[in-house]
Amino acid sequence: MKYIDRKNTDSIKWDWYEWNKHIFIEKDVLPMWVADMDFEAPKEVIHALKKRIEHGVYGYTFEPVDLKDNIINWLKYKHNWEIKKDWLLSMHGVIPALNFSIQLYTNPGDNILIQTPVYPPFMSSIKNNNRKLLINELKLENNHYEIDFDDFERKAKEAKMFILCSPHNPIGRVWKKNELEKMAKICLKNDVLIVSDEIHADLAFSNSTHIPIAALSEEIADNTITLMAPSKTFNIAGFHYAFAVIKNIKLKNKFKNWIKQSGLFLHNIAGLVAANAAYKYGKNWLIETMEYIEENYKFVREYFEKNIPEVRVIKSEGTFLVWLDFRKLNLSQDELKDLLEKKAKIGLNNGITFGTNGEGFMRMNIATSRDNIIEACRRIEKAIKGE
């Protein structure tokens, strides 16, 4: 695992000003926002890409014959989840697949249940497709988020679909088996289809275990569309390869037909090559990378506890995203943004974009060098203390 300077590579995270100059107030912020890593991808992925590029011909290409086998082996190794090859459908990204799911399995005006604070495209995908938001706000108790199951059950009675974020972005919850079972049973009881975004599945910390919700039982699997990708796991998000796991043959065939009708049945050569090499050879790289990221999280948590106790680092169980609670500063969201961007010169994700209960919070990406982590913490401390 190696830190790479990404400036001047058309990186949305680092070269954001050239992409959209209105994202942050100041041009010279240290960017700690977009959810990708600053680490070099696995060597085996780079080697496989170089070998394919050096061939020199880039015509129409089908999937590598062993890609689905490598995905199956990975899911068994990483999550003890045994799936069949014909459950898999390749996608061009989790968010496109999420939008397709909304279009395919719900109708305009239908209610779709989500849990906030949550990844902003959950909300925009629902609104852009003329569906209605049902929000089950997660409860922050003892610096740890929990599910309000009474509210969840009430809302599920009105919902057509539930979009689960597992592990949950931005709060870092890796849902426990009993939590997943309870949500799934409520959905089954009320005929609510589960679409589970598990793009961070491989990024649980050492004291947590991710459980795919569809792995809980045959009945739950038949009511679930699981969306996954190698993008966050191996830092290859720019290749836009993802996949869906759909056991229910009726649901799967509906999605498969949609892919044909949309003309999206072929994929980018580089994305296929990168995904295949990552799932086949990326195990050791991920172990090393997650050890480093978990140490980054511990550093941030301990630094804030010691030096900025008025800002709470929300307890996390996985991902490389940290949810920071600035509410004790008694600032408006605009004032908080000004403090961090103008004084601290740090670019974080604005908490309010994750839902109304994200007010007073910010999201920090810690998949970067320890030097950047230290610098970010020091800048925030100095800004808050007025130094």
Beta strands, then each sheet from edge to edge (+ up, - down):
strand 1: 30-31
strand 2: 88-91
strand 3: 111-114
strand 4: 132-135
strand 5: 139-141
strand 6: 144-146
strand 7: 161-165
strand 8: 193-197
strand 9: 224-228
strand 10: 242-245
strand 11: 312-313
strand 12: 321-325
strand 13: 346-347
strand 14: 349-350
strand 15: 361-365
sheet 1: 1+ 13+
sheet 2: 2+ 10- 9+ 8+ 7+ 3+ 4+
sheet 3: 5+ 6-
sheet 4: 11+ 12- 15+ 14-
end
